Amino acid sequence: MSSRLLLLDTASLYFRAFYGIPDSIRADDGTPVNAVRGILDFLATLQGRYEPEAVVAAWDQDWRPQWRVDLLETYKTHRVADPSAGTEETPDLLSPQVPLIAEALTLAGATVVGAPEAEADDVIGTLVNRWDTGVDVVTGDRDLFQLVDDERDVRVLYTARGVGKHDVVDAAWVREKYGIEPHQYVDFAVMRGDASDGLPGVKGIGDKTAAALLGEFRDLDGIRAAAQDPSSSLKPRVRQSLLDSADYIDAAVEVVTVRPDLDVPDPVTGIVDADGLAAFGERWNVAGPVERLLASVTT
């Protein structure tokens, strides 16, 4: 076993599992368990490869915190199922699996952690700061690239191509992909926008222009100072777009930056309940994935 911490962006993973595995996979009582099966297989794959000391399943206790919406009204608006309640659009066949996923992860020795008015990203950002021997963040969310830190050995295992084919994101990967440093990612995302989170971006600034601006001026503060300086090298259209977007930029930086200071428990080495997990596997028709998961922590 290594001394690494494995941090799971849990909702990102169970949505991927749900859409990647047929929902015809059911328990004997007809309950769909395709996402449960997928999560168990994902964890088996990751534990077998990285042998972490501790696993934390970060939970969206509030998937769209009101304080972020107050800052940026468009934040995740397109994913709201019930505007009056602010609930997330979750497939009917996935909803009953979510508590089962939490149960399975707990039996598997993971610590399920959420916090009031906080997303899983914020839990992850907080726990990254507390672990000093290497962290792997498992997610399909690019915003968490802001946490990559070679000096502290913090990596993102990026699952856009699947958990089995994930990319190991370090500073070199971010540089090659975007032409920026990881600590510049928040400013980069704010300028170029992100439709998946309802970030409109700054008009006329895409990936290449955002990277070029950060290369020349280092951060948004420097870029915005240049926009205020008529003698700077900024092109007129870019300058005007930045000036016109001042309120958006102020809000979006705070929205995109993950919180580093939540009141959540420290990561601990979990204890696998092998008997409980085996019983869970039989009860919910996921015995095969459970066997693979148990093998990943005992070999």
C-alpha positions in Angstrom: 0.0 0.0 0.0 1.2 3.5 -0.9 0.8 6.6 1.2 -1.3 8.3 -1.5 -4.9 9.6 -1.0 -7.5 8.7 -3.6 -10.2 11.4 -3.8 -13.3 10.5 -5.8 -15.6 13.1 -7.4 -18.4 10.6 -6.7 -21.2 12.1 -8.8 -19.0 12.5 -11.8 -18.2 8.8 -11.5 -21.7 7.5 -10.9 -23.2 9.5 -13.8 -20.5 8.1 -16.0 -21.2 4.6 -14.8 -25.0 5.0 -15.3 -24.7 6.2 -18.9 -21.9 3.7 -19.7 -23.6 0.5 -18.5 -27.0 -0.8 -19.7 -29.8 0.0 -17.2 -31.1 -3.5 -17.9 -28.8 -4.7 -15.1 -31.1 -5.1 -12.1 -31.3 -6.7 -8.7 -33.8 -9.5 -8.1 -36.4 -7.0 -7.0 -36.1 -5.0 -10.2 -34.0 -2.2 -8.8 -31.5 -0.9 -11.4 -27.9 -1.4 -10.3 -25.9 -0.5 -13.4 -24.3 2.6 -11.7 -23.6 0.6 -8.6 -21.9 -2.0 -10.6 -19.9 0.6 -12.5 -18.7 2.4 -9.3 -17.5 -0.9 -7.8 -15.6 -1.8 -11.0 -14.1 1.8 -11.1 -12.9 1.6 -7.6 -11.4 -1.9 -8.1 -9.5 -0.6 -11.2 -8.2 2.5 -9.3 -7.3 0.7 -6.1 -5.5 -2.1 -8.0 -3.5 0.4 -10.0 -2.6 3.0 -7.3 -2.9 1.1 -4.0 -3.9 4.2 -2.0 -3.6 4.4 1.7 -7.0 6.1 2.0 -10.0 6.6 -0.2 -12.5 9.5 0.2 -15.7 9.6 -1.8 -16.4 13.4 -2.0 -20.2 14.0 -2.1 -22.3 16.8 -3.5 -24.2 17.7 -0.4 -25.3 20.8 -2.4 -24.6 20.4 -6.1 -25.5 24.0 -6.9 -24.8 26.1 -3.8 -27.0 29.2 -3.5 -23.9 31.4 -2.9 -22.5 30.5 -6.3 -25.9 31.1 -7.9 -26.0 34.5 -6.2 -22.7 35.4 -7.7 -23.5 34.0 -11.2 -27.1 33.4 -12.0 -26.4 31.2 -15.0 -24.3 28.7 -12.9 -25.5 25.2 -13.8 -28.9 26.5 -14.8 -29.3 24.1 -17.7 -29.0 21.2 -15.3 -31.8 22.2 -13.0 -34.7 19.8 -13.1 -37.1 21.8 -11.0 -36.4 25.5 -11.0 -38.6 26.1 -7.9 -36.7 23.5 -5.9 -33.3 23.9 -7.5 -33.0 20.1 -7.8 -30.5 18.5 -10.2 -31.8 16.7 -13.3 -31.1 13.1 -12.4 -32.4 10.1 -14.4 -35.2 8.3 -12.6 -33.3 5.0 -12.8 -30.2 6.5 -11.2 -31.8 8.2 -8.2 -32.5 4.9 -6.3 -29.0 3.8 -6.8 -27.3 6.8 -5.2 -27.8 5.7 -1.6 -26.7 2.2 -2.6 -23.5 3.6 -4.0 -22.8 5.4 -0.7 -23.4 2.2 1.2 -21.2 0.2 -1.1 -18.3 2.7 -0.9 -18.5 2.8 2.9 -18.4 -1.0 3.1 -15.4 -0.9 0.7 -13.5 1.2 3.2 -14.0 4.6 1.6 -15.1 7.6 3.7 -18.1 9.4 2.2 -17.7 13.1 2.9 -19.9 16.1 2.1 -20.5 19.5 3.6 -23.4 22.0 3.8 -23.5 24.5 1.0 -20.6 22.8 -0.7 -20.0 20.7 -3.8 -17.8 17.6 -4.0 -15.2 19.9 -5.7 -15.0 21.9 -2.5 -14.5 18.8 -0.4 -11.7 17.7 -2.7 -10.1 21.1 -2.6 -10.1 21.1 1.2 -8.7 17.6 1.6 -6.0 18.1 -1.0 -4.6 20.8 1.3 -4.5 18.5 4.3 -2.7 15.5 2.7 1.0 15.9 2.3 2.2 12.6 0.7 0.6 12.6 -2.7 -3.1 12.9 -3.9 -4.9 11.5 -6.9 -8.2 13.2 -7.7 -10.5 11.1 -9.9 -12.9 13.2 -11.9 -14.3 14.1 -15.3 -14.4 17.8 -14.3 -11.7 20.0 -15.8 -12.2 22.7 -13.1 -10.2 20.5 -10.7 -7.1 20.9 -12.9 -6.6 24.0 -10.7 -5.5 21.7 -7.9 -2.6 20.0 -9.9 0.6 20.7 -8.1 3.8 18.8 -9.0 5.7 20.0 -5.9 3.0 18.5 -3.6 2.5 15.5 -6.0 -1.2 16.3 -6.6 -2.5 14.8 -9.8 -5.9 14.5 -11.5 -6.9 11.2 -12.9 -9.1 12.6 -15.7 -11.9 10.2 -16.8 -13.1 11.9 -20.0 -12.0 8.8 -22.0 -13.2 6.4 -19.3 -11.9 5.2 -16.0 -9.9 2.4 -17.6 -8.3 4.9 -20.0 -8.0 7.9 -17.8 -5.3 10.5 -18.3 -2.9 11.2 -15.5 -2.9 15.0 -15.4 0.2 16.7 -14.0 1.6 20.2 -14.8 3.3 18.9 -18.1 -0.1 17.6 -19.3 -1.8 20.9 -18.6 0.9 22.8 -20.4 0.7 20.5 -23.4 -3.1 20.6 -23.5 -3.8 24.3 -22.8 -0.4 26.2 -22.9 -0.8 27.3 -19.3 0.3 26.4 -15.8 -2.2 24.6 -13.5 -2.4 27.6 -11.1 -3.6 29.6 -14.0 -6.5 27.3 -14.8 -9.2 29.3 -12.9 -8.4 32.5 -14.8 -8.2 30.5 -18.1 -11.6 28.9 -17.5 -13.2 32.2 -16.5 -12.1 33.8 -19.7 -12.8 31.0 -22.2 -16.1 30.0 -20.4 -17.5 26.6 -19.8 -21.0 25.7 -21.1 -21.2 22.6 -18.9 -21.2 24.9 -15.8 -23.1 27.9 -17.3 -20.0 30.1 -17.6 -20.5 32.4 -20.6 -16.8 33.5 -20.7 -15.5 36.7 -22.1 -16.8 37.5 -25.6 -14.2 36.8 -28.2 -11.7 35.0 -25.9 -11.3 31.2 -26.5 -8.7 28.8 -25.4 -5.8 30.1 -27.6 -6.4 33.8 -26.7 -6.8 33.1 -23.0 -3.6 31.1 -23.0 -1.8 33.8 -24.9 -3.0 36.5 -22.5 -1.9 34.4 -19.5 1.5 33.8 -21.1 2.0 37.5 -21.5 0.4 39.0 -18.4 0.5 36.0 -16.0 -2.9 36.3 -14.4 -6.3 38.0 -14.7 -5.1 40.8 -12.5 -2.3 41.6 -14.9 -4.6 41.1 -17.9 -7.3 43.5 -16.5 -4.6 46.1 -15.6 -3.5 45.9 -19.3 -7.1 46.4 -20.4 -7.1 49.6 -18.4 -3.9 50.8 -19.9 -4.4 52.3 -23.4 -0.7 51.8 -24.2 -0.7 48.0 -23.6 -0.4 45.4 -26.3 -4.1 44.3 -26.1 -6.1 44.3 -29.2 -9.0 46.8 -29.1 -11.7 44.1 -29.3 -10.2 42.0 -26.5 -9.6 45.1 -24.4 -13.2 46.2 -24.7 -14.5 42.7 -24.0 -12.5 42.5 -20.8 -13.8 45.9 -19.7 -17.4 45.0 -20.6 -17.1 41.7 -18.6 -15.7 43.2 -15.4 -18.7 42.2 -13.2 -18.8 38.7 -14.7 -15.1 38.2 -14.1 -15.3 39.3 -10.5 -18.1 36.8 -9.9 -16.8 33.9 -12.0 -13.4 33.7 -10.4 -15.0 33.2 -7.0 -17.5 30.6 -8.5 -14.8 28.5 -10.2 -12.3 28.5 -7.4 -12.8 25.5 -5.2 -13.0 26.1 -1.4 -9.9 25.0 0.5 -11.3 25.4 4.1 -14.4 23.3 4.7 -15.1 21.9 8.1 -14.8 18.2 7.1 -13.1 15.3 8.8 -9.5 14.4 7.9 -9.0 11.4 5.6 -8.4 8.1 7.4 -7.4 4.7 6.3 -10.7 2.9 6.0 -11.5 -0.7 7.0 -13.0 -2.9 4.4 -16.1 -4.8 5.6 -15.5 -7.9 3.5 -18.4 -9.9 4.8 -20.8 -6.9 4.6 -19.6 -6.1 1.1 -20.0 -9.7 0.0 -23.6 -9.7 1.4 -24.2 -6.4 -0.4 -23.0 -8.0 -3.7 -25.4 -11.0 -3.3 -28.3 -8.8 -2.3 -28.0 -6.4 -5.2 -26.7 -8.7 -7.9 -23.2 -7.2 -8.1 -21.3 -10.1 -6.7 -18.8 -10.1 -9.6 -17.7 -6.5 -9.1 -17.5 -7.0 -5.4 -15.2 -9.9 -5.8 -13.0 -7.8 -8.1 -13.0 -5.0 -5.6 -12.1 -7.3 -2.7 -9.2 -8.7 -4.8 -7.9 -5.2 -5.5 -7.4 -4.5 -1.7 -6.1 -7.9 -0.7 -3.5 -8.6 -3.4 
